[in-house]
Amino acid sequence: MDAYMPGTASLIKEIDKKLMVMLRDGRMLIGYLRSIDQFANLLLQGTLERISVGNKYGDIDRGIFIVRGENVLLLGEMDEEKAPKVALEKLPVEDILQLQKEQQLKEQEAEKARKKAMIELGLIPASNCVLDEY
């Protein structure tokens, strides 16, 4: 049985393994963990930023990437031998970035419509809402 190592020390056994790291801002990174420190800052080598929209994805090569520990939302080892449960289609970077931009615009429009509806229903005071574009 492995000895329990509390806190960030438990990441030592993940060094030199391929990890997927999800950040607080929603980005997903895939790379080899090369180093950690007491603050859970990570050094990833051979890093790819994976952008996914629906069942399509694209990878952007980021090289060596330092991630501040407080920005890590989720971290896990990649098992490349396991077949994915969902069929994903890989797209060129330009295409997936365009799809991502379109998805973000749709989400912004839906959020504006939701806020407007809530103001009309009196659920949000109109004086506290700013609907102007910056």
Buried (B, 14 or more C-beta within 10 A) or exposed (E): EEEEEEEBEEBEEBEEEBBBBBBEEEBBBBBBBEEBEEEBBBBBEBBBBBBBBEEBBBBBEBEEBEBEBEBBEEBEEEEEEEEEEEEEEEBEEEEBBBBBEEEEEEEEEEEEEEBEEEBEEEEBEEEEEEEEEE
